[in-house]
Amino acid sequence: MCGRYFRQREIVDLGAYFEVHTPLPNDAAPSWNVAPTQHAPVLRRNPQSGARHLDILRWGLVPRWAKDASGAARLMNARAEGIAEKPSFREAFAKRRCLVPADGFYEWRQEGKAKQPYAVALRSGAPMALAGLWEGWQQPDGSWLKTFSIVTTEANAKQALVHHRMPVILARQDWPLWLGEAEGDPQALLRPSPAGDLACWPVGARVGKFTENDAGLIARDTAARPPPELDDPSPYAPP
């Protein structure tokens, strides 16, 4: 699963990295603890113009047919297996795929009676492009609530030491197919990333509180004693 992630880059840097040539949102401050029901930048493609847009959507998908938005947090993730058939996701998978920019995500590993949080990022230090789906739901007042979900798949061998699921991380060459800019089967992209692409390191328990939000959350927990496979050098150095 993916229940928390962090994005420390400024929106202008993300716009350049994801080749966005349309106006950028001005209310997208960095966040080191993005949680379900919070708002975050999402990269979408306009089907008429073909242009890429970075827009602010709420995390936790609300299907178009939902009676209310109360179940949004439960749909923070969309399992890749059967995604094309599941009522909550099939229409979005067919028509409304998106990228969720992130610098990394958090996952919790059971270690004895406690759970140790870990941060996961690309070893290169580059931004992640998480596979996402988005949807629009008309609220009782007639306005539209736009929401998104992050697609997950089975974990690679390294991440399986932390959790059996992980978000789908799309390589740059796969963005056009996922966004609908190129022909092909998007289902073929829903696979775990190579274990060697990722860095993983223990962080402090403070990240478990969604009200905590600062660069120190991704700092290494020096008191933790993780197995060697889960103690990589961090690509980032918090100030």
Residue, then its C-alpha position, 0 to 999 in steps of 0.5 A: m500500500c501507499g498511505r503517506y508520501f513526501r514531495q519536497r521539490e517546488i512546483v516550478d521544478l516539478g513543472a520543468y521535470f514533467e515538461v509542463h508548459t501550462p500555468l502552474p498552481n500557486d498553492a502547492a507548497p512542499s509537503w513531507n507528510v502527504a496523507p489521504t484526504q489532503h490536496a496535492p499536485v497531480l499531472r494530467r493530460n488534456p485530451q483536447s489540447g494534448a497539453r500536460h497540466l499540474d493541478i491540485l486534487r484531493w487524495g482518496l478517489v471518489p467514484r463518479w457514481a458515489k452517493d457521497a464522498s465519505g469513503a474517499a480515504r479507503l480508495m487512496n490506493a487502487r490495486a493493479e490486479g483487476i483494476a480494469e474490471k473493478p467498478s470503483f476504478r475501471e472508468a478512471f483506468a480507461k479514461r483518466r490516468c494521471l501521474v502523482p509527483a513524489d520525492g518518495f513514500y513511507e512504509w512501516r515494517q513490523e519489527g518485534k512488537a513495534k513498527q519502524p517507518y522507512a522512507v523510500a526514494l529513487r537512488s538517483g534522487a530524481p522525482m518519482a512519477l507514481a501511477g495514478l487515477w483521477e475522477g470528478w464527482q459532482q457535489p450536492d452544491g453542483s461543484w466538482l470535487k476532483t480526487f485521485s488514487i495511487v496504483t499499487t502492485e506487488a512489492n519487489a524483493k527489497q520492498a517486500l522486506v517492509h511491506h508486500r505492496m508498493p506504488v507503481i513507479l513509472a519510468r520516463q519512457d512510460w509516461p506517454l503511454w500512461l497519460g494516453e499520449a501514445e498507443g499501447d496497453p497501460q496494464a503492461l506498465l503495472r509492475p514493481s520497479p527494479a529493487g536496485d533503483l530504490a534507496c530505503w532508510p529508517v526514519g523517526a516515528r514522528v512521521g506517523k502523525f499527519t500533523e507533523n510536516d517538516a524536512g526532518l521527517i526524512a532524516r535517518d533514525t540513527a537509533a534504528r537497527p535495520p537489516p543491511e538491505l534496508d539501510d541505504p544512503s539517503p538521496y536527500a539531506p534535510p536542512 
